Amino acid sequence: MSFQAYLDAVEKKTGLTPRQLVEIAGEKGFDASTPAAPIVQWLAEDYGVGRGHAMAMVHVITKGPQIGAKHVGSGGTHADPTDTLWLDGAATNPHP
């Protein structure tokens, strides 16, 4: 499953785009200095998001939408087409 696919699954589960969740996280005081555990707990308690999917959200909440080029275009299981994750909803993603 690609990194983007994790975010798309979180959107499907919660009904919120990753960007909306990032905004809510900011309102809750989560930022780049926040450890993963409180974010994972919040996503599990409020939205029923599992740990693996929550960790994808931890990345975008604490580090932004950029990912390392390691898997970009690699053709592997976790391959993504670009090094920038789409946060505005699966339906509008120009790189499906």
Backbone as JSON Lines, residues from 0, in Angstrom:
{"i":0,"aa":"M","n":[0.85,-1.18,0.0],"ca":[0.0,0.0,0.0],"c":[0.89,1.23,0.0]}
{"i":1,"aa":"S","n":[0.63,2.14,-0.92],"ca":[1.43,3.37,-0.99],"c":[1.07,4.29,0.18]}
{"i":2,"aa":"F","n":[1.96,5.23,0.42],"ca":[1.73,6.22,1.46],"c":[0.42,6.95,1.16]}
{"i":3,"aa":"Q","n":[0.23,7.32,-0.11],"ca":[-0.99,8.02,-0.49],"c":[-2.22,7.16,-0.24]}
{"i":4,"aa":"A","n":[-2.12,5.87,-0.48],"ca":[-3.25,4.97,-0.26],"c":[-3.64,4.94,1.22]}
{"i":5,"aa":"Y","n":[-2.66,5.04,2.1],"ca":[-2.98,5.12,3.54],"c":[-3.81,6.37,3.82]}
{"i":6,"aa":"L","n":[-3.39,7.5,3.25],"ca":[-4.13,8.74,3.49],"c":[-5.53,8.67,2.88]}
{"i":7,"aa":"D","n":[-5.65,8.07,1.7],"ca":[-6.96,7.92,1.08],"c":[-7.87,7.05,1.93]}
{"i":8,"aa":"A","n":[-7.31,6.01,2.54],"ca":[-8.1,5.12,3.41],"c":[-8.55,5.86,4.67]}
{"i":9,"aa":"V","n":[-7.69,6.73,5.2],"ca":[-8.07,7.54,6.37],"c":[-9.23,8.46,6.0]}
{"i":10,"aa":"E","n":[-9.17,9.04,4.82],"ca":[-10.26,9.9,4.35],"c":[-11.56,9.11,4.26]}
{"i":11,"aa":"K","n":[-11.5,7.92,3.68],"ca":[-12.69,7.09,3.54],"c":[-13.27,6.73,4.91]}
{"i":12,"aa":"K","n":[-12.4,6.42,5.86],"ca":[-12.83,6.01,7.2],"c":[-13.46,7.17,7.98]}
{"i":13,"aa":"T","n":[-12.84,8.36,7.86],"ca":[-13.25,9.49,8.7],"c":[-14.24,10.44,8.02]}
{"i":14,"aa":"G","n":[-14.27,10.42,6.68],"ca":[-15.08,11.39,5.97],"c":[-14.44,12.76,5.88]}
{"i":15,"aa":"L","n":[-13.19,12.85,6.3],"ca":[-12.44,14.11,6.27],"c":[-11.19,13.94,5.42]}
{"i":16,"aa":"T","n":[-10.85,14.97,4.66],"ca":[-9.62,14.9,3.88],"c":[-8.42,14.97,4.84]}
{"i":17,"aa":"P","n":[-7.28,14.49,4.39],"ca":[-6.09,14.63,5.23],"c":[-5.83,16.09,5.63]}
{"i":18,"aa":"R","n":[-6.06,17.02,4.7],"ca":[-5.83,18.43,5.04],"c":[-6.77,18.87,6.17]}
{"i":19,"aa":"Q","n":[-8.02,18.45,6.14],"ca":[-8.95,18.8,7.21],"c":[-8.47,18.23,8.54]}
{"i":20,"aa":"L","n":[-7.97,17.0,8.51],"ca":[-7.45,16.39,9.75],"c":[-6.21,17.12,10.24]}
{"i":21,"aa":"V","n":[-5.35,17.57,9.33],"ca":[-4.18,18.35,9.72],"c":[-4.62,19.64,10.4]}
{"i":22,"aa":"E","n":[-5.64,20.28,9.85],"ca":[-6.15,21.52,10.45],"c":[-6.73,21.26,11.84]}
{"i":23,"aa":"I","n":[-7.49,20.2,11.99],"ca":[-8.05,19.85,13.3],"c":[-6.93,19.54,14.28]}
{"i":24,"aa":"A","n":[-5.92,18.82,13.8],"ca":[-4.76,18.5,14.66],"c":[-4.1,19.78,15.15]}
{"i":25,"aa":"G","n":[-3.95,20.76,14.27],"ca":[-3.36,22.04,14.67],"c":[-4.2,22.74,15.72]}
{"i":26,"aa":"E","n":[-5.52,22.69,15.57],"ca":[-6.41,23.29,16.56],"c":[-6.28,22.6,17.92]}
{"i":27,"aa":"K","n":[-5.94,21.31,17.89],"ca":[-5.76,20.56,19.14],"c":[-4.37,20.78,19.72]}
{"i":28,"aa":"G","n":[-3.52,21.52,19.02],"ca":[-2.18,21.82,19.52],"c":[-1.1,20.85,19.03]}
{"i":29,"aa":"F","n":[-1.45,19.94,18.14],"ca":[-0.46,19.02,17.59],"c":[0.35,19.74,16.52]}
{"i":30,"aa":"D","n":[1.67,19.58,16.57],"ca":[2.54,20.2,15.58],"c":[3.8,19.36,15.4]}
{"i":31,"aa":"A","n":[4.81,19.94,14.78],"ca":[6.04,19.2,14.47],"c":[6.73,18.64,15.71]}
{"i":32,"aa":"S","n":[6.48,19.22,16.87],"ca":[7.15,18.75,18.09],"c":[6.35,17.68,18.83]}
{"i":33,"aa":"T","n":[5.17,17.35,18.34],"ca":[4.31,16.38,19.03],"c":[4.76,14.95,18.75]}
{"i":34,"aa":"P","n":[4.96,14.14,19.78],"ca":[5.28,12.72,19.57],"c":[4.1,12.01,18.91]}
{"i":35,"aa":"A","n":[4.38,10.89,18.31],"ca":[3.36,10.14,17.58],"c":[2.22,9.66,18.47]}
{"i":36,"aa":"A","n":[2.53,9.18,19.67],"ca":[1.53,8.53,20.52],"c":[0.27,9.35,20.75]}
{"i":37,"aa":"P","n":[0.35,10.63,21.11],"ca":[-0.9,11.36,21.33],"c":[-1.73,11.55,20.06]}
{"i":38,"aa":"I","n":[-1.06,11.67,18.93],"ca":[-1.79,11.82,17.66],"c":[-2.48,10.51,17.31]}
{"i":39,"aa":"V","n":[-1.77,9.41,17.45],"ca":[-2.35,8.09,17.18],"c":[-3.54,7.85,18.1]}
{"i":40,"aa":"Q","n":[-3.4,8.19,19.36],"ca":[-4.49,8.01,20.32],"c":[-5.71,8.84,19.94]}
{"i":41,"aa":"W","n":[-5.5,10.1,19.58],"ca":[-6.59,10.98,19.17],"c":[-7.32,10.41,17.95]}
{"i":42,"aa":"L","n":[-6.58,9.99,16.94],"ca":[-7.19,9.45,15.73],"c":[-7.96,8.16,16.01]}
{"i":43,"aa":"A","n":[-7.43,7.34,16.91],"ca":[-8.12,6.09,17.27],"c":[-9.4,6.39,18.04]}
{"i":44,"aa":"E","n":[-9.31,7.25,19.04],"ca":[-10.46,7.54,19.89],"c":[-11.56,8.31,19.17]}
{"i":45,"aa":"D","n":[-11.19,9.31,18.39],"ca":[-12.19,10.17,17.75],"c":[-12.69,9.64,16.41]}
{"i":46,"aa":"Y","n":[-11.85,8.86,15.72],"ca":[-12.22,8.46,14.35],"c":[-12.1,6.96,14.08]}
{"i":47,"aa":"G","n":[-11.6,6.18,15.03],"ca":[-11.46,4.74,14.83],"c":[-10.36,4.36,13.85]}
{"i":48,"aa":"V","n":[-9.38,5.23,13.68],"ca":[-8.28,4.98,12.75],"c":[-7.25,4.06,13.41]}
{"i":49,"aa":"G","n":[-6.84,3.02,12.69],"ca":[-5.85,2.09,13.2],"c":[-4.44,2.67,13.19]}
{"i":50,"aa":"R","n":[-3.54,2.0,13.87],"ca":[-2.18,2.52,14.07],"c":[-1.43,2.8,12.76]}
{"i":51,"aa":"G","n":[-1.43,1.87,11.82],"ca":[-0.68,2.07,10.58],"c":[-1.16,3.29,9.81]}
{"i":52,"aa":"H","n":[-2.47,3.4,9.7],"ca":[-3.04,4.55,9.0],"c":[-2.8,5.84,9.79]}
{"i":53,"aa":"A","n":[-2.89,5.76,11.09],"ca":[-2.63,6.93,11.93],"c":[-1.19,7.4,11.77]}
{"i":54,"aa":"M","n":[-0.26,6.46,11.61],"ca":[1.14,6.85,11.45],"c":[1.36,7.63,10.15]}
{"i":55,"aa":"A","n":[0.6,7.33,9.12],"ca":[0.67,8.13,7.9],"c":[0.23,9.56,8.2]}
{"i":56,"aa":"M","n":[-0.82,9.7,9.0],"ca":[-1.29,11.04,9.38],"c":[-0.28,11.72,10.3]}
{"i":57,"aa":"V","n":[0.36,10.97,11.17],"ca":[1.41,11.55,12.02],"c":[2.46,12.22,11.15]}
{"i":58,"aa":"H","n":[2.84,11.54,10.08],"ca":[3.86,12.11,9.19],"c":[3.41,13.46,8.65]}
{"i":59,"aa":"V","n":[2.2,13.53,8.09],"ca":[1.79,14.8,7.48],"c":[1.5,15.88,8.53]}
{"i":60,"aa":"I","n":[1.1,15.49,9.72],"ca":[0.87,16.47,10.78],"c":[2.19,17.03,11.29]}
{"i":61,"aa":"T","n":[3.18,16.18,11.42],"ca":[4.45,16.63,12.02],"c":[5.52,17.03,11.0]}
{"i":62,"aa":"K","n":[5.41,16.53,9.76],"ca":[6.47,16.8,8.78],"c":[5.96,17.42,7.49]}
{"i":63,"aa":"G","n":[4.65,17.46,7.29],"ca":[4.11,18.0,6.06],"c":[3.94,16.93,4.99]}
{"i":64,"aa":"P","n":[3.55,17.33,3.78],"ca":[3.22,16.37,2.73],"c":[4.41,15.8,1.96]}
{"i":65,"aa":"Q","n":[5.6,16.3,2.18],"ca":[6.77,15.78,1.46],"c":[7.19,14.43,2.03]}
{"i":66,"aa":"I","n":[7.5,13.49,1.13],"ca":[8.04,12.19,1.54],"c":[9.37,11.98,0.85]}
{"i":67,"aa":"G","n":[10.15,11.06,1.37],"ca":[11.44,10.76,0.77],"c":[11.27,10.14,-0.61]}
{"i":68,"aa":"A","n":[12.25,10.32,-1.45],"ca":[12.19,9.83,-2.83],"c":[12.42,8.33,-2.94]}
{"i":69,"aa":"K","n":[12.71,7.66,-1.83],"ca":[13.06,6.24,-1.84],"c":[12.05,5.38,-2.61]}
{"i":70,"aa":"H","n":[10.78,5.61,-2.4],"ca":[9.76,4.76,-3.0],"c":[9.07,5.38,-4.22]}
{"i":71,"aa":"V","n":[9.41,6.62,-4.54],"ca":[8.75,7.3,-5.65],"c":[9.1,6.61,-6.96]}
{"i":72,"aa":"G","n":[8.07,6.12,-7.62],"ca":[8.27,5.46,-8.9],"c":[9.04,4.16,-8.85]}
{"i":73,"aa":"S","n":[9.18,3.58,-7.65],"ca":[9.98,2.37,-7.5],"c":[9.27,1.12,-8.0]}
{"i":74,"aa":"G","n":[7.95,1.19,-8.12],"ca":[7.2,0.02,-8.53],"c":[6.98,-0.98,-7.41]}
{"i":75,"aa":"G","n":[7.53,-0.7,-6.23],"ca":[7.38,-1.59,-5.08],"c":[6.02,-1.43,-4.41]}
{"i":76,"aa":"T","n":[5.81,-2.2,-3.38],"ca":[4.55,-2.21,-2.65],"c":[4.17,-0.84,-2.13]}
{"i":77,"aa":"H","n":[5.15,-0.09,-1.66],"ca":[4.87,1.22,-1.07],"c":[5.17,2.37,-2.02]}
{"i":78,"aa":"A","n":[5.2,2.11,-3.31],"ca":[5.55,3.13,-4.3],"c":[4.48,4.21,-4.4]}
{"i":79,"aa":"D","n":[4.93,5.44,-4.5],"ca":[4.07,6.59,-4.74],"c":[4.51,7.24,-6.05]}
{"i":80,"aa":"P","n":[3.58,7.87,-6.78],"ca":[3.96,8.48,-8.06],"c":[4.73,9.79,-7.92]}
{"i":81,"aa":"T","n":[4.69,10.4,-6.74],"ca":[5.33,11.69,-6.53],"c":[5.83,11.79,-5.1]}
{"i":82,"aa":"D","n":[6.74,12.72,-4.82],"ca":[7.25,12.87,-3.47],"c":[6.43,13.84,-2.62]}
{"i":83,"aa":"T","n":[5.29,14.28,-3.15],"ca":[4.4,15.16,-2.41],"c":[3.04,14.49,-2.3]}
{"i":84,"aa":"L","n":[2.61,14.26,-1.08],"ca":[1.32,13.61,-0.84],"c":[0.19,14.59,-1.1]}
{"i":85,"aa":"W","n":[-0.91,14.08,-1.62],"ca":[-2.09,14.89,-1.9],"c":[-2.98,14.89,-0.66]}
{"i":86,"aa":"L","n":[-3.24,16.07,-0.12],"ca":[-3.99,16.19,1.12],"c":[-5.43,16.67,0.93]}
{"i":87,"aa":"D","n":[-5.81,16.98,-0.3],"ca":[-7.11,17.61,-0.53],"c":[-8.21,16.67,-0.99]}
{"i":88,"aa":"G","n":[-8.03,15.39,-0.77],"ca":[-9.08,14.43,-1.07],"c":[-8.79,13.57,-2.29]}
{"i":89,"aa":"A","n":[-9.09,12.3,-2.17],"ca":[-8.81,11.34,-3.21],"c":[-9.51,11.7,-4.52]}
{"i":90,"aa":"A","n":[-10.71,12.24,-4.45],"ca":[-11.48,12.54,-5.66],"c":[-10.83,13.62,-6.52]}
{"i":91,"aa":"T","n":[-9.99,14.47,-5.93],"ca":[-9.38,15.56,-6.68],"c":[-7.89,15.34,-6.94]}
{"i":92,"aa":"N","n":[-7.37,14.18,-6.59],"ca":[-5.94,13.9,-6.73],"c":[-5.55,13.83,-8.22]}
{"i":93,"aa":"P","n":[-4.61,14.67,-8.65],"ca":[-4.18,14.63,-10.05],"c":[-3.25,13.46,-10.35]}
{"i":94,"aa":"H","n":[-2.81,12.74,-9.33],"ca":[-1.91,11.58,-9.46],"c":[-2.53,10.34,-8.85]}
{"i":95,"aa":"P","n":[-3.69,9.88,-9.36],"ca":[-4.37,8.75,-8.72],"c":[-3.58,7.46,-8.79]}
